[in-house]
Amino acid sequence: MDPVVALVLSVSCLLLFSLWRWNTTRQKLPPGPTPLPIIGNILQMDFKDISKSLTNLSKAYGPVFTLYFGTKPTVILHGYEAVKEALVERGDEFAGRGSIPIFEKFTKRLGIAMSNGKTWKETRRFTLMTLRNFGMGKRSIEDRVQEEARCLVEELRKTNASPCDPAFILGCAPCNVICSVIFQKRFEYSDQNFIHFLKLLHEAISIMSSPWVQVYNTFPALIDYFPGSHNKVFQNMYYIQNFILEKIKEHQQSLDVNNPQDFIDCFLIKMEQEKHNKQPEFTLENLKITAFDLFAGGTETTSITLRHGLLLLLKHPEVTAKVQEEIESVIGRHRSPCMQDRNRMPYTDAVIHEVQRFINLAPTNLPHAVTHDIKFRNYLIPKGTTIITSLTSVLHDDKEFPNPERFDPGHFLDKNGNFKKSDYFMPFSTGKRMCAGEGLARMELFLFLTTILQNFKLKPLVDPKDINITPVFTGLSSVPPEYQLCFIPI
C-alpha cells in the first residue's frame, strides 16, 4: 500500500475514533451547544463578558449544561438552586479545583487556591487555624485594620483635595494588613519597593481578567509559544514570588520556634515537624505559593472592591449622604469606627453588601472539579471534569433582588430599615472552597469605607449622571474603569 494512502487512512481512523469517543462522552454529560473540532464552543463565547454568554446559553439549555473550551468539556451551573446543590449540599464531591492553566504555570498546583486532594486539605486546614491564632476575625486583627485605616486617611489628606486616582492608595491599605499577618511588617506608602510590588500585582490581575488570557487558558500549549500579555503575567508573578522567598529566607535566619511572630514562622515550624515524612506537604515551595495566595487574595480583591465602592458612591451621592448621616449619628467625629458599630448601622451595612452584590467581583468564580465520577441531576459527570459556577446568576437573581442591574441598598433592607440577610449573597463563593479570608475582607471593607467617609466628602470631577461605572473587564474578576476624585476633608 502506498505510504501516503496508509498515512491518510491512519489519520482518518484516529480522527473518527476521537469523534466517536467525544460523542460518547457528550451523551453522558448535560446538554449544550454542539462543539466544533479543536476549538469547541469558543465562537459562542464573548471573552469580554463570559458571564453574559453563560446567561444567554442557560436560557436555551437550562441551569446545568456543557460547554467545550477547546477539546475539554466544562459543566456550567447557572442559578442559585444548581450552585447551592453542588457547592453546599454536595460540597465534598465538587471540592476539586478545576484547571486554570495561567495559574498552574506559576503555582504548580501548590498553595490553597490551585491545589487539590491531600495538599489542599492539609494546607487549607493549617492556614485557617494559623490565621485564627493570629487574630483573624478577632479584636487583635481589628486593631491592625483600624491602625491601617488611620494611615489611609493621613495618606488621603496629602492629596490636598486635588484630583487623584485612588487605585494605588486603596491597594496599600489591605496589602499592609495581610503583610502584617504574613511577614509581621507593614510598609510606608512611599516605599519604592512597595510601590513597585503593588504595581506588578495590579497589572497582573488586570491582565488575567482580559479576553486574551481567557484565550490562553483555552489553548495554553499553543499560545505559550506566542508573544502576548500572558508573558507579562508570568514575569510579574515570578518577581512577587521571589520577593516572598527572600522574606522566607530572612525568617529562617531569625526563627524562634518557641515564639512564632507571623504566618511564615508558623509554617517553618510545621515544616520542621514534618521533615521526616516521605511525602511532606509542608515544603519551602508550598510555603512560597501559600504566602503568595494569601498576599494576592488579601490585597487585590479588597482593593478592587474599594475602588468599585467609591466609584458607586460618586455615582449615587444620595446614598453617600445617608451613609455619612449614619456615621455621624452612631460614631461621630472623635473616635475610629469599630466592628461593633456595624450592628447599629444597617444602612451602611446594606450599602457595602450591595456594592459587593452589584459589582459581581468574581462573575464565574474560580472553577471547581468533581472529585470522583458522580450522577448530578440524572447526568453522569466524570471525575476531574471542570465545573464553572455562575455567581452572577446568584448575585443578580431578579426574584431575590428586584431590578438586579440597579444599584440599590434596599436589596438588603427590610420594610423597617433593618438589615436583611440573603442566602443569595455569595461574593466570596460558598461551600468547601469559599474564600479563606472572608472575615478579614468584610472587616476591612467596613472599617476602611466608614473611616474614609467619616473624614472626607467625595467630590467627582464630572456630573454624577455622567460617571461611567461599566467594568473594563469581567473575566477572572470585574475590574473597574480608571477614575479620579477629590477627597475633601470634613
DRENDO-1510 file (C-alpha; in Angstrom, 1 decimal, always signed):
<recs>
REC; n; res; u; v; w
REC; 1; MET; +0.0; +0.0; +0.0 .
REC; 2; ASP; +1.2; +3.5; -0.8 .
REC; 3; PRO; +2.7; +5.1; +2.3 .
REC; 4; VAL; +0.7; +8.3; +1.7 .
REC; 5; VAL; -2.5; +6.4; +1.5 .
REC; 6; ALA; -1.7; +4.4; +4.6 .
REC; 7; LEU; -1.0; +7.7; +6.5 .
REC; 8; VAL; -4.2; +9.2; +5.3 .
REC; 9; LEU; -6.2; +6.1; +6.4 .
REC; 10; SER; -4.4; +6.0; +9.8 .
REC; 11; VAL; -5.1; +9.7; +10.4 .
REC; 12; SER; -8.8; +9.3; +9.3 .
REC; 13; CYS; -9.3; +6.3; +11.6 .
REC; 14; LEU; -7.7; +8.2; +14.5 .
REC; 15; LEU; -10.0; +11.2; +13.8 .
REC; 16; LEU; -13.1; +9.0; +13.6 .
REC; 17; PHE; -12.2; +7.2; +16.8 .
REC; 18; SER; -11.6; +10.6; +18.6 .
REC; 19; LEU; -15.0; +11.9; +17.3 .
REC; 20; TRP; -16.7; +8.6; +18.5 .
REC; 21; ARG; -15.2; +8.9; +21.9 .
REC; 22; TRP; -16.1; +12.6; +22.1 .
REC; 23; ASN; -19.7; +11.9; +21.1 .
REC; 24; THR; -19.9; +9.0; +23.6 .
REC; 25; THR; -18.7; +11.3; +26.4 .
REC; 26; ARG; -21.1; +14.1; +25.4 .
REC; 27; GLN; -24.1; +11.8; +25.5 .
REC; 28; LYS; -23.4; +11.2; +29.3 .
REC; 29; LEU; -22.9; +14.9; +30.1 .
REC; 30; PRO; -25.5; +17.6; +30.4 .
REC; 31; PRO; -26.8; +19.1; +27.1 .
REC; 32; GLY; -25.1; +22.0; +25.4 .
REC; 33; PRO; -24.4; +23.6; +22.0 .
REC; 34; THR; -22.6; +21.4; +19.5 .
REC; 35; PRO; -18.8; +22.0; +19.7 .
REC; 36; LEU; -16.6; +22.4; +16.7 .
REC; 37; PRO; -13.5; +20.2; +16.4 .
REC; 38; ILE; -10.4; +21.6; +18.3 .
REC; 39; ILE; -11.9; +25.0; +19.2 .
REC; 40; GLY; -15.1; +23.7; +20.9 .
REC; 41; ASN; -17.7; +26.4; +21.7 .
REC; 42; ILE; -15.4; +29.4; +21.9 .
REC; 43; LEU; -17.1; +31.1; +19.0 .
REC; 44; GLN; -20.3; +31.2; +21.1 .
REC; 45; MET; -18.5; +33.0; +24.0 .
REC; 46; ASP; -17.8; +36.7; +24.5 .
REC; 47; PHE; -14.5; +36.7; +26.3 .
REC; 48; LYS; -15.1; +40.3; +27.3 .
REC; 49; ASP; -18.1; +39.2; +29.3 .
REC; 50; ILE; -18.2; +35.4; +29.7 .
REC; 51; SER; -20.8; +35.6; +32.4 .
REC; 52; LYS; -23.3; +37.2; +30.0 .
REC; 53; SER; -22.6; +34.5; +27.4 .
REC; 54; LEU; -23.4; +31.8; +30.1 .
REC; 55; THR; -26.7; +33.6; +31.0 .
REC; 56; ASN; -27.7; +33.6; +27.3 .
REC; 57; LEU; -26.9; +29.9; +26.9 .
REC; 58; SER; -28.7; +28.9; +30.1 .
REC; 59; LYS; -31.9; +30.2; +28.5 .
REC; 60; ALA; -31.6; +27.6; +25.8 .
REC; 61; TYR; -30.1; +24.7; +27.8 .
REC; 62; GLY; -31.3; +25.2; +31.3 .
REC; 63; PRO; -29.4; +25.6; +34.6 .
REC; 64; VAL; -27.0; +22.7; +34.0 .
REC; 65; PHE; -25.2; +22.5; +30.6 .
REC; 66; THR; -21.9; +21.6; +29.0 .
REC; 67; LEU; -19.5; +23.8; +27.0 .
REC; 68; TYR; -16.3; +22.9; +25.4 .
REC; 69; PHE; -13.3; +25.2; +25.9 .
REC; 70; GLY; -11.1; +23.7; +23.2 .
REC; 71; THR; -11.5; +20.0; +23.4 .
REC; 72; LYS; -12.2; +19.8; +27.2 .
REC; 73; PRO; -15.8; +19.6; +28.5 .
REC; 74; THR; -16.8; +22.1; +31.2 .
REC; 75; VAL; -20.1; +21.8; +33.1 .
REC; 76; ILE; -21.8; +25.1; +33.8 .
REC; 77; LEU; -24.1; +25.6; +36.8 .
REC; 78; HIS; -26.4; +28.5; +36.5 .
REC; 79; GLY; -28.8; +29.8; +39.1 .
REC; 80; TYR; -29.0; +29.7; +42.9 .
REC; 81; GLU; -30.5; +26.2; +43.2 .
REC; 82; ALA; -27.9; +24.5; +41.0 .
REC; 83; VAL; -25.0; +26.3; +42.6 .
REC; 84; LYS; -26.2; +25.6; +46.1 .
REC; 85; GLU; -26.9; +21.9; +45.4 .
REC; 86; ALA; -23.4; +21.4; +44.1 .
REC; 87; LEU; -21.2; +23.6; +46.4 .
REC; 88; VAL; -23.2; +23.2; +49.6 .
REC; 89; GLU; -25.3; +20.1; +49.6 .
REC; 90; ARG; -22.8; +18.0; +47.7 .
REC; 91; GLY; -19.7; +20.1; +48.7 .
REC; 92; ASP; -17.2; +17.2; +49.0 .
REC; 93; GLU; -18.0; +15.9; +45.5 .
REC; 94; PHE; -17.5; +19.4; +44.0 .
REC; 95; ALA; -14.5; +20.4; +46.2 .
REC; 96; GLY; -11.8; +19.8; +43.5 .
REC; 97; ARG; -10.1; +22.8; +41.8 .
REC; 98; GLY; -10.7; +23.0; +38.0 .
REC; 99; SER; -7.9; +23.8; +35.6 .
REC; 100; ILE; -6.7; +27.4; +35.2 .
REC; 101; PRO; -3.5; +27.0; +33.0 .
REC; 102; ILE; -2.2; +30.5; +33.6 .
REC; 103; PHE; -2.3; +30.0; +37.4 .
REC; 104; GLU; -1.0; +26.4; +37.2 .
REC; 105; LYS; +2.1; +27.7; +35.5 .
REC; 106; PHE; +3.4; +29.6; +38.5 .
REC; 107; THR; +1.6; +27.9; +41.3 .
REC; 108; LYS; +2.5; +24.3; +40.3 .
REC; 109; ARG; -0.8; +23.2; +41.9 .
REC; 110; LEU; +0.5; +24.1; +45.4 .
REC; 111; GLY; -0.8; +26.6; +48.0 .
REC; 112; ILE; -4.5; +27.0; +48.7 .
REC; 113; ALA; -6.2; +28.3; +45.6 .
REC; 114; MET; -5.0; +25.8; +43.0 .
REC; 115; SER; -4.1; +22.7; +44.9 .
REC; 116; ASN; -6.2; +19.5; +45.2 .
REC; 117; GLY; -6.6; +16.4; +47.4 .
REC; 118; LYS; -4.3; +16.0; +50.4 .
REC; 119; THR; -2.2; +19.1; +49.6 .
REC; 120; TRP; -5.3; +21.3; +49.5 .
REC; 121; LYS; -6.9; +19.8; +52.7 .
REC; 122; GLU; -3.8; +20.0; +54.8 .
REC; 123; THR; -2.6; +23.4; +53.6 .
REC; 124; ARG; -6.1; +25.0; +54.0 .
REC; 125; ARG; -6.7; +23.5; +57.4 .
REC; 126; PHE; -3.3; +24.7; +58.7 .
REC; 127; THR; -3.8; +28.1; +57.1 .
REC; 128; LEU; -7.2; +28.7; +58.6 .
REC; 129; MET; -6.0; +27.6; +62.1 .
REC; 130; THR; -2.9; +29.8; +61.9 .
REC; 131; LEU; -4.9; +32.8; +60.8 .
REC; 132; ARG; -7.3; +32.3; +63.6 .
REC; 133; ASN; -4.4; +32.1; +66.1 .
REC; 134; PHE; -3.1; +35.4; +64.8 .
REC; 135; GLY; -6.5; +37.0; +65.4 .
REC; 136; MET; -8.3; +36.7; +62.1 .
REC; 137; GLY; -11.8; +37.8; +62.9 .
REC; 138; LYS; -10.8; +38.8; +66.4 .
REC; 139; ARG; -10.0; +42.0; +68.2 .
REC; 140; SER; -6.3; +41.8; +67.5 .
REC; 141; ILE; -6.7; +41.9; +63.8 .
REC; 142; GLU; -9.3; +44.6; +64.1 .
REC; 143; ASP; -6.7; +46.8; +65.8 .
REC; 144; ARG; -4.4; +46.3; +62.8 .
REC; 145; VAL; -7.1; +47.3; +60.4 .
REC; 146; GLN; -8.1; +50.3; +62.4 .
REC; 147; GLU; -4.5; +51.5; +62.5 .
REC; 148; GLU; -4.1; +51.0; +58.8 .
REC; 149; ALA; -7.4; +52.9; +58.2 .
REC; 150; ARG; -5.8; +55.9; +60.1 .
REC; 151; CYS; -2.7; +55.6; +57.9 .
REC; 152; LEU; -5.0; +55.5; +54.8 .
REC; 153; VAL; -6.8; +58.7; +56.0 .
REC; 154; GLU; -3.4; +60.5; +56.5 .
REC; 155; GLU; -2.3; +59.5; +53.0 .
REC; 156; LEU; -5.5; +60.8; +51.5 .
REC; 157; ARG; -5.1; +64.1; +53.3 .
REC; 158; LYS; -1.8; +64.5; +51.5 .
REC; 159; THR; -3.7; +64.8; +48.2 .
REC; 160; ASN; -4.8; +68.3; +49.5 .
REC; 161; ALA; -8.3; +67.8; +48.0 .
REC; 162; SER; -6.8; +67.7; +44.5 .
REC; 163; PRO; -8.0; +65.3; +41.8 .
REC; 164; CYS; -6.3; +61.9; +42.3 .
REC; 165; ASP; -6.7; +58.3; +41.1 .
REC; 166; PRO; -7.3; +56.3; +44.4 .
REC; 167; ALA; -6.2; +52.9; +43.0 .
REC; 168; PHE; -2.7; +52.8; +44.5 .
REC; 169; ILE; -3.7; +54.2; +47.9 .
REC; 170; LEU; -6.7; +51.8; +48.1 .
REC; 171; GLY; -4.3; +48.9; +47.3 .
REC; 172; CYS; -1.8; +49.9; +50.0 .
REC; 173; ALA; -4.2; +49.5; +52.9 .
REC; 174; PRO; -5.4; +45.9; +52.5 .
REC; 175; CYS; -1.9; +44.9; +51.4 .
REC; 176; ASN; -0.3; +46.2; +54.6 .
REC; 177; VAL; -2.9; +44.3; +56.7 .
REC; 178; ILE; -2.1; +41.0; +55.1 .
REC; 179; CYS; +1.7; +41.8; +55.1 .
REC; 180; SER; +1.5; +42.3; +58.9 .
REC; 181; VAL; +0.0; +38.8; +59.2 .
REC; 182; ILE; +2.4; +37.0; +56.8 .
REC; 183; PHE; +5.6; +39.0; +57.3 .
REC; 184; GLN; +4.8; +40.9; +60.6 .
REC; 185; LYS; +5.6; +44.0; +58.7 .
REC; 186; ARG; +3.8; +46.9; +57.1 .
REC; 187; PHE; +5.3; +49.3; +54.5 .
REC; 188; GLU; +5.2; +53.1; +54.2 .
REC; 189; TYR; +3.1; +54.2; +51.2 .
REC; 190; SER; +6.2; +56.0; +49.9 .
REC; 191; ASP; +8.4; +52.8; +49.9 .
REC; 192; GLN; +9.6; +52.4; +46.4 .
REC; 193; ASN; +9.8; +48.6; +46.6 .
REC; 194; PHE; +6.3; +48.5; +48.0 .
REC; 195; ILE; +5.0; +50.8; +45.2 .
REC; 196; HIS; +6.7; +48.5; +42.5 .
REC; 197; PHE; +5.4; +45.4; +44.2 .
REC; 198; LEU; +1.8; +46.6; +44.2 .
REC; 199; LYS; +2.1; +47.9; +40.6 .
REC; 200; LEU; +3.2; +44.4; +39.4 .
REC; 201; LEU; +0.3; +42.7; +41.2 .
REC; 202; HIS; -2.3; +45.2; +40.0 .
REC; 203; GLU; -1.0; +44.9; +36.4 .
REC; 204; ALA; -1.0; +41.0; +36.6 .
REC; 205; ILE; -4.6; +40.8; +38.0 .
REC; 206; SER; -5.9; +43.2; +35.3 .
REC; 207; ILE; -4.3; +41.2; +32.5 .
REC; 208; MET; -5.7; +38.0; +33.9 .
REC; 209; SER; -9.2; +39.4; +33.6 .
REC; 210; SER; -8.6; +40.3; +29.9 .
REC; 211; PRO; -10.0; +38.4; +26.9 .
REC; 212; TRP; -6.5; +37.4; +25.8 .
REC; 213; VAL; -5.9; +35.4; +29.0 .
REC; 214; GLN; -9.2; +33.6; +28.6 .
REC; 215; VAL; -8.0; +32.5; +25.2 .
REC; 216; TYR; -4.7; +31.5; +26.7 .
REC; 217; ASN; -6.5; +29.3; +29.3 .
REC; 218; THR; -8.2; +27.5; +26.4 .
REC; 219; PHE; -5.1; +26.8; +24.3 .
REC; 220; PRO; -2.1; +27.1; +26.7 .
REC; 221; ALA; +0.1; +24.6; +24.9 .
REC; 222; LEU; -0.2; +26.6; +21.7 .
REC; 223; ILE; -0.1; +30.2; +23.0 .
REC; 224; ASP; +2.8; +29.5; +25.3 .
REC; 225; TYR; +5.0; +29.9; +22.2 .
REC; 226; PHE; +3.4; +33.3; +21.2 .
REC; 227; PRO; +4.2; +36.7; +22.4 .
REC; 228; GLY; +1.5; +38.4; +24.4 .
REC; 229; SER; +0.4; +39.8; +27.7 .
REC; 230; HIS; +0.4; +36.4; +29.4 .
REC; 231; ASN; +4.2; +36.6; +29.4 .
REC; 232; LYS; +3.9; +39.8; +31.4 .
REC; 233; VAL; +1.8; +38.0; +34.0 .
REC; 234; PHE; +4.4; +35.3; +34.4 .
REC; 235; GLN; +7.2; +37.9; +34.8 .
REC; 236; ASN; +5.3; +39.8; +37.4 .
REC; 237; MET; +4.2; +36.8; +39.4 .
REC; 238; TYR; +7.7; +35.3; +39.5 .
REC; 239; TYR; +9.1; +38.6; +40.7 .
REC; 240; ILE; +6.5; +38.7; +43.5 .
REC; 241; GLN; +7.2; +35.1; +44.4 .
REC; 242; ASN; +10.9; +35.8; +44.6 .
REC; 243; PHE; +10.2; +38.7; +46.9 .
REC; 244; ILE; +8.3; +36.4; +49.2 .
REC; 245; LEU; +11.1; +33.8; +49.0 .
REC; 246; GLU; +13.6; +36.5; +50.2 .
REC; 247; LYS; +11.3; +37.2; +53.2 .
REC; 248; ILE; +11.1; +33.5; +53.9 .
REC; 249; LYS; +14.9; +33.2; +54.0 .
REC; 250; GLU; +15.1; +36.2; +56.4 .
REC; 251; HIS; +12.6; +34.3; +58.6 .
REC; 252; GLN; +14.7; +31.2; +58.5 .
REC; 253; GLN; +17.6; +33.1; +60.0 .
REC; 254; SER; +15.6; +34.8; +62.8 .
REC; 255; LEU; +13.1; +32.0; +63.6 .
REC; 256; ASP; +12.4; +31.4; +67.3 .
REC; 257; VAL; +10.4; +28.1; +67.4 .
REC; 258; ASN; +9.1; +29.0; +70.9 .
REC; 259; ASN; +7.8; +32.4; +69.8 .
REC; 260; PRO; +6.5; +32.5; +66.2 .
REC; 261; GLN; +5.7; +36.0; +65.1 .
REC; 262; ASP; +3.7; +35.5; +61.9 .
REC; 263; PHE; +2.4; +33.1; +59.4 .
REC; 264; ILE; +5.7; +32.3; +57.8 .
REC; 265; ASP; +7.2; +31.4; +61.2 .
REC; 266; CYS; +4.4; +29.0; +61.9 .
REC; 267; PHE; +4.8; +27.3; +58.5 .
REC; 268; LEU; +8.5; +26.9; +59.0 .
REC; 269; ILE; +7.9; +25.3; +62.4 .
REC; 270; LYS; +5.4; +22.9; +60.7 .
REC; 271; MET; +8.0; +22.1; +58.0 .
REC; 272; GLU; +10.4; +21.1; +60.7 .
REC; 273; GLN; +7.9; +18.9; +62.4 .
REC; 274; GLU; +7.0; +17.2; +59.0 .
REC; 275; LYS; +10.5; +16.9; +57.6 .
REC; 276; HIS; +10.8; +13.1; +58.2 .
REC; 277; ASN; +7.6; +12.4; +56.2 .
REC; 278; LYS; +8.3; +10.5; +53.0 .
REC; 279; GLN; +5.9; +12.9; +51.1 .
REC; 280; PRO; +5.7; +16.1; +53.2 .
REC; 281; GLU; +3.0; +18.6; +52.3 .
REC; 282; PHE; +4.7; +21.4; +54.2 .
REC; 283; THR; +7.7; +22.4; +52.0 .
REC; 284; LEU; +9.5; +25.6; +51.1 .
REC; 285; GLU; +7.8; +25.7; +47.7 .
REC; 286; ASN; +4.4; +25.2; +49.2 .
REC; 287; LEU; +5.1; +28.0; +51.7 .
REC; 288; LYS; +6.1; +30.3; +49.0 .
REC; 289; ILE; +2.9; +29.6; +47.0 .
REC; 290; THR; +0.6; +29.7; +50.0 .
REC; 291; ALA; +2.0; +33.0; +51.2 .
REC; 292; PHE; +1.6; +34.3; +47.6 .
REC; 293; ASP; -2.1; +33.1; +47.6 .
REC; 294; LEU; -2.7; +35.0; +50.9 .
REC; 295; PHE; -0.9; +38.1; +49.7 .
REC; 296; ALA; -2.6; +38.3; +46.3 .
REC; 297; GLY; -6.1; +37.3; +47.6 .
REC; 298; GLY; -5.9; +39.6; +50.6 .
REC; 299; THR; -4.7; +42.6; +48.6 .
REC; 300; GLU; -6.3; +42.8; +45.1 .
REC; 301; THR; -9.8; +41.6; +45.8 .
REC; 302; THR; -10.4; +44.0; +48.6 .
REC; 303; SER; -8.7; +46.8; +46.7 .
REC; 304; ILE; -10.8; +46.3; +43.6 .
REC; 305; THR; -14.0; +46.2; +45.8 .
REC; 306; LEU; -13.0; +49.5; +47.5 .
REC; 307; ARG; -12.3; +51.1; +44.1 .
REC; 308; HIS; -15.7; +50.0; +42.8 .
REC; 309; GLY; -17.3; +51.1; +46.0 .
REC; 310; LEU; -16.0; +54.7; +45.9 .
REC; 311; LEU; -17.0; +54.9; +42.2 .
REC; 312; LEU; -20.6; +53.8; +43.0 .
REC; 313; LEU; -20.7; +56.3; +45.9 .
REC; 314; LEU; -19.7; +59.1; +43.5 .
REC; 315; LYS; -22.4; +58.0; +41.1 .
REC; 316; HIS; -25.0; +57.9; +43.8 .
REC; 317; PRO; -24.4; +61.0; +46.1 .
REC; 318; GLU; -27.8; +60.4; +47.8 .
REC; 319; VAL; -26.5; +57.1; +49.1 .
REC; 320; THR; -23.2; +58.6; +50.3 .
REC; 321; ALA; -25.1; +61.3; +52.2 .
REC; 322; LYS; -27.2; +58.7; +54.0 .
REC; 323; VAL; -24.1; +56.7; +55.0 .
REC; 324; GLN; -22.4; +59.8; +56.3 .
REC; 325; GLU; -25.5; +60.7; +58.3 .
REC; 326; GLU; -25.5; +57.3; +59.9 .
REC; 327; ILE; -21.7; +57.6; +60.6 .
REC; 328; GLU; -22.3; +61.0; +62.3 .
REC; 329; SER; -25.2; +59.6; +64.3 .
REC; 330; VAL; -23.5; +56.4; +65.5 .
REC; 331; ILE; -19.8; +57.1; +65.6 .
REC; 332; GLY; -19.4; +60.8; +65.4 .
REC; 333; ARG; -16.1; +62.5; +64.6 .
REC; 334; HIS; -13.9; +61.9; +67.6 .
REC; 335; ARG; -13.2; +58.1; +67.5 .
REC; 336; SER; -12.4; +55.5; +65.0 .
REC; 337; PRO; -15.1; +53.2; +63.6 .
REC; 338; CYS; -15.1; +49.7; +65.1 .
REC; 339; MET; -16.8; +46.4; +64.2 .
REC; 340; GLN; -19.3; +46.7; +67.0 .
REC; 341; ASP; -20.7; +49.8; +65.2 .
REC; 342; ARG; -21.8; +47.7; +62.2 .
REC; 343; ASN; -24.8; +46.2; +64.1 .
REC; 344; ARG; -26.1; +49.8; +64.7 .
REC; 345; MET; -25.5; +50.9; +61.1 .
REC; 346; PRO; -27.9; +48.9; +59.0 .
REC; 347; TYR; -27.9; +51.3; +56.0 .
REC; 348; THR; -24.1; +51.4; +55.8 .
REC; 349; ASP; -24.0; +47.6; +56.1 .
REC; 350; ALA; -26.6; +47.3; +53.3 .
REC; 351; VAL; -24.6; +49.7; +51.1 .
REC; 352; ILE; -21.4; +47.6; +51.5 .
REC; 353; HIS; -23.3; +44.4; +50.7 .
REC; 354; GLU; -24.9; +46.0; +47.7 .
REC; 355; VAL; -21.5; +47.1; +46.4 .
REC; 356; GLN; -20.3; +43.5; +46.6 .
REC; 357; ARG; -23.5; +42.2; +45.0 .
REC; 358; PHE; -23.7; +44.8; +42.3 .
REC; 359; ILE; -20.0; +44.7; +41.2 .
REC; 360; ASN; -20.1; +40.9; +41.0 .
REC; 361; LEU; -16.3; +40.7; +41.6 .
REC; 362; ALA; -15.8; +37.1; +40.5 .
REC; 363; PRO; -18.5; +36.5; +37.9 .
REC; 364; THR; -17.7; +32.8; +37.2 .
REC; 365; ASN; -16.0; +32.0; +40.4 .
REC; 366; LEU; -12.7; +30.0; +40.3 .
REC; 367; PRO; -13.5; +26.7; +38.6 .
REC; 368; HIS; -14.3; +23.6; +40.6 .
REC; 369; ALA; -13.9; +20.0; +39.6 .
REC; 370; VAL; -15.7; +16.8; +40.7 .
REC; 371; THR; -13.6; +14.6; +42.9 .
REC; 372; HIS; -15.0; +11.3; +41.5 .
REC; 373; ASP; -17.5; +10.1; +39.0 .
REC; 374; ILE; -20.9; +11.4; +40.0 .
REC; 375; LYS; -24.5; +11.5; +39.0 .
REC; 376; PHE; -25.9; +15.0; +39.1 .
REC; 377; ARG; -29.5; +15.7; +38.1 .
REC; 378; ASN; -29.6; +12.5; +36.0 .
REC; 379; TYR; -26.4; +13.3; +34.2 .
REC; 380; LEU; -23.1; +11.5; +34.5 .
REC; 381; ILE; -20.1; +13.7; +35.2 .
REC; 382; PRO; -16.7; +12.0; +35.1 .
REC; 383; LYS; -14.0; +12.6; +37.8 .
REC; 384; GLY; -11.9; +15.6; +37.2 .
REC; 385; THR; -14.5; +17.4; +35.0 .
REC; 386; THR; -14.2; +21.2; +35.3 .
REC; 387; ILE; -17.3; +22.9; +36.9 .
REC; 388; ILE; -18.0; +26.6; +36.4 .
REC; 389; THR; -20.5; +28.1; +38.8 .
REC; 390; SER; -22.1; +31.4; +37.7 .
REC; 391; LEU; -22.0; +33.7; +40.7 .
REC; 392; THR; -23.6; +36.3; +38.5 .
REC; 393; SER; -26.7; +34.2; +38.2 .
REC; 394; VAL; -27.0; +34.1; +42.0 .
REC; 395; LEU; -26.0; +37.7; +42.9 .
REC; 396; HIS; -28.2; +39.1; +40.1 .
REC; 397; ASP; -31.2; +36.9; +40.6 .
REC; 398; ASP; -34.2; +39.1; +39.8 .
REC; 399; LYS; -36.5; +37.3; +42.1 .
REC; 400; GLU; -34.3; +37.7; +45.2 .
REC; 401; PHE; -33.0; +41.2; +44.1 .
REC; 402; PRO; -35.7; +43.1; +42.1 .
REC; 403; ASN; -34.0; +45.1; +39.3 .
REC; 404; PRO; -30.6; +43.5; +39.9 .
REC; 405; GLU; -28.8; +45.7; +37.4 .
REC; 406; ARG; -29.6; +48.7; +39.5 .
REC; 407; PHE; -27.5; +49.7; +42.5 .
REC; 408; ASP; -30.0; +49.8; +45.4 .
REC; 409; PRO; -29.0; +49.3; +49.1 .
REC; 410; GLY; -32.7; +48.5; +49.6 .
REC; 411; HIS; -31.9; +45.0; +48.4 .
REC; 412; PHE; -30.5; +44.3; +51.9 .
REC; 413; LEU; -33.1; +46.3; +54.0 .
REC; 414; ASP; -36.5; +45.2; +55.2 .
REC; 415; LYS; -39.5; +47.5; +55.3 .
REC; 416; ASN; -38.5; +48.8; +58.7 .
REC; 417; GLY; -35.0; +49.8; +57.5 .
REC; 418; ASN; -33.3; +46.9; +59.3 .
REC; 419; PHE; -30.5; +45.0; +57.7 .
REC; 420; LYS; -31.8; +41.9; +55.8 .
REC; 421; LYS; -29.6; +38.9; +55.2 .
REC; 422; SER; -29.8; +36.9; +52.0 .
REC; 423; ASP; -28.7; +33.3; +51.2 .
REC; 424; TYR; -28.0; +34.5; +47.7 .
REC; 425; PHE; -25.2; +36.8; +48.9 .
REC; 426; MET; -22.2; +34.8; +47.6 .
REC; 427; PRO; -19.4; +37.2; +46.6 .
REC; 428; PHE; -16.9; +35.0; +48.4 .
REC; 429; SER; -18.3; +31.8; +46.9 .
REC; 430; THR; -19.7; +29.2; +49.2 .
REC; 431; GLY; -19.1; +25.6; +50.4 .
REC; 432; LYS; -15.7; +23.9; +50.9 .
REC; 433; ARG; -13.8; +26.2; +48.6 .
REC; 434; MET; -15.2; +29.6; +49.8 .
REC; 435; CYS; -12.7; +32.4; +50.3 .
REC; 436; ALA; -10.5; +31.7; +53.4 .
REC; 437; GLY; -10.1; +35.4; +54.1 .
REC; 438; GLU; -13.8; +36.3; +54.0 .
REC; 439; GLY; -13.9; +37.5; +57.6 .
REC; 440; LEU; -10.9; +39.8; +57.1 .
REC; 441; ALA; -12.2; +41.2; +53.9 .
REC; 442; ARG; -15.6; +42.0; +55.4 .
REC; 443; MET; -13.9; +43.8; +58.3 .
REC; 444; GLU; -11.6; +45.8; +56.0 .
REC; 445; LEU; -14.5; +46.9; +53.7 .
REC; 446; PHE; -16.5; +48.2; +56.7 .
REC; 447; LEU; -13.7; +49.9; +58.6 .
REC; 448; PHE; -11.9; +51.4; +55.5 .
REC; 449; LEU; -15.1; +52.8; +53.9 .
REC; 450; THR; -16.6; +54.2; +57.1 .
REC; 451; THR; -13.2; +55.7; +58.1 .
REC; 452; ILE; -12.9; +57.4; +54.7 .
REC; 453; LEU; -16.5; +58.7; +54.8 .
REC; 454; GLN; -16.1; +59.9; +58.4 .
REC; 455; ASN; -13.2; +62.1; +57.3 .
REC; 456; PHE; -13.9; +63.2; +53.7 .
REC; 457; LYS; -16.6; +64.3; +51.3 .
REC; 458; LEU; -16.2; +62.6; +47.9 .
REC; 459; LYS; -16.2; +65.1; +45.0 .
REC; 460; PRO; -16.4; +63.8; +41.4 .
REC; 461; LEU; -14.8; +65.6; +38.5 .
REC; 462; VAL; -17.9; +65.3; +36.4 .
REC; 463; ASP; -21.6; +65.3; +36.9 .
REC; 464; PRO; -22.7; +62.0; +38.7 .
REC; 465; LYS; -25.0; +61.1; +35.9 .
REC; 466; ASP; -22.0; +61.1; +33.5 .
REC; 467; ILE; -19.8; +58.8; +35.6 .
REC; 468; ASN; -19.1; +55.6; +33.9 .
REC; 469; ILE; -19.3; +52.5; +36.2 .
REC; 470; THR; -19.0; +49.8; +33.5 .
REC; 471; PRO; -16.2; +47.4; +34.3 .
REC; 472; VAL; -13.2; +47.4; +31.9 .
REC; 473; PHE; -13.1; +43.5; +32.0 .
REC; 474; THR; -15.3; +40.9; +33.5 .
REC; 475; GLY; -13.1; +37.8; +33.2 .
REC; 476; LEU; -11.4; +36.4; +36.2 .
REC; 477; SER; -12.6; +39.5; +38.1 .
REC; 478; SER; -14.6; +42.5; +37.4 .
REC; 479; VAL; -12.1; +45.4; +37.0 .
REC; 480; PRO; -13.5; +49.0; +37.4 .
REC; 481; PRO; -12.6; +51.7; +35.0 .
REC; 482; GLU; -9.9; +54.2; +36.0 .
REC; 483; TYR; -11.3; +57.4; +37.5 .
REC; 484; GLN; -10.3; +60.4; +39.6 .
REC; 485; LEU; -12.0; +62.2; +42.5 .
REC; 486; CYS; -11.2; +64.8; +45.2 .
REC; 487; PHE; -11.1; +63.9; +48.9 .
REC; 488; ILE; -12.4; +67.0; +50.7 .
REC; 489; PRO; -11.6; +67.0; +54.4 .
REC; 490; ILE; -14.7; +67.3; +56.6 .
</recs>
